[in-house]
Amino acid sequence: MRIVIAGAGDVGAHLAKLLSYENQEIVVIDLDAERLRQLGTQIDVATIKGNSTSFKTLKQANVEEADLLISVTESEEINLATTIIAKQLGAKRTIARISNEEFLIDKETLDLRTIGIDELISPESLAAREVKRLLRMAAVTDTFEFDQGLLSLIGITLDHDSNLIGKTLAETSRLNPDNSYIIVAILRDGRTIIPKGNNRLRVNDHVYFIAQPDGIDRVLKLTGKVKIEIESLMILGGSKAGYHTARKLSDLYRIKLVERDKDKCFELADQLPNVLVINGDGRNVDLLMQEGLADMDAFIALTGDSETNIISCLVAKDQKVKKTIALVENMDYIHLSQNMGVDTMINKKLIAANFIFRYIREGDVVSITGIHGVEAEILEYEVNANCKIANRRLKDLKFPGDAIIGGVVRNGKGYIALGNFEFECDDRVVVLSQRGALPEVEKFFK
């Protein structure tokens, strides 16, 4: 695919890096020559210095041949104008980054496709949606539902209380007689493992399961986890991400939001009538304690400073808060989350990239998600009559070793796919794949 990215800031540069690993043809446009120089030394992409709203610049990027144009500059106006112009010049699909969520709320009414904007993304809104998803099942570090929960992905860190410690995957199958779950990945010391039968589970392994609805309780029991009900939570930081998160969650939980900027507090109090907004410095532990940190079920740190977010979550964990989530800018921190003591770390760039990836995948991709800190993607494909996988058994497929089929949704029911499972048309197949294996995986679903 030919992909043009307008904007070499954090989101644009991260997207370019991830896409370049997959041998996509990428052109990056930005006004900052130094940003482009640094990006060009790190990855193999073409760079153009110029304004992305300029006809001349877009034509220089051969936007008329682009399969996808993504505009992720720091200016919402430039992003909207770039996508509209690019579409008129011939770009097949366009995506614009925005900060004003009104566009997302009224997206269907506005019908922006008629003017050339195929999709809108707001990293802050996507981060808020991610937090909401993570709070649904607070006992686990990650969760994602396929087809309204017919299958679920859950991530759990194994501790000494788990019955799985010391067992190989083959041995754990005896604890799962009705095949209600399957282990699809292990994160160990920052390394992602696609498990085989002889892999032995260890303390502090971060293990990812695909489970049927009744399999979730079995996994929680085997791993020594207890379901946690979230009723009250504290949000640190009135950033865009903090605002979007509080707005999305205010009808579900009792929320306190701590923000140190007094003027911003007044704005947030007007915009969030169901949220108690507190003016204060969240780095002050005494303040957090006075505001009832120890009584909270969850603590979500969403300031613009990664270190503040991590440390405040560790303070919350020390006060026995059940669920902690930290927003971090440094991707390296995410790999360390299981050793740091923070339940889950999220990154806006990674979330936005996962959202955009659905547009470059081949085959009928129904949904796609990433796992925080894991070098792999979870994709849900729909099987059609022309797929190589159709009417064949799993054990006969020679599926790539760096990928695994976790489950199948068929006729309103979720199944864990084992060796003799035969795939049919209209099946929805859940696959976990490391990025290097994705080209091979896609061949099965074309």
Beta strands, then each sheet from edge to edge (+ up, - down):
strand 1: 2-6
strand 2: 25-30
strand 3: 46-49
strand 4: 68-71
strand 5: 94-97
strand 6: 119-121
strand 7: 142-146
strand 8: 151-157
strand 9: 181-188
strand 10: 191-193
strand 11: 206-211
strand 12: 232-236
strand 13: 254-259
strand 14: 275-279
strand 15: 298-301
strand 16: 323-327
strand 17: 344-346
strand 18: 365-370
strand 19: 376-382
strand 20: 403-410
strand 21: 413-415
strand 22: 428-434
sheet 1: 3+ 2+ 1+ 4+ 5+ 6+
sheet 2: 7+ 8- 11+ 9- 10+
sheet 3: 14+ 13+ 12+ 15+ 16+ 17+
sheet 4: 18+ 19- 22+ 20- 21+
end
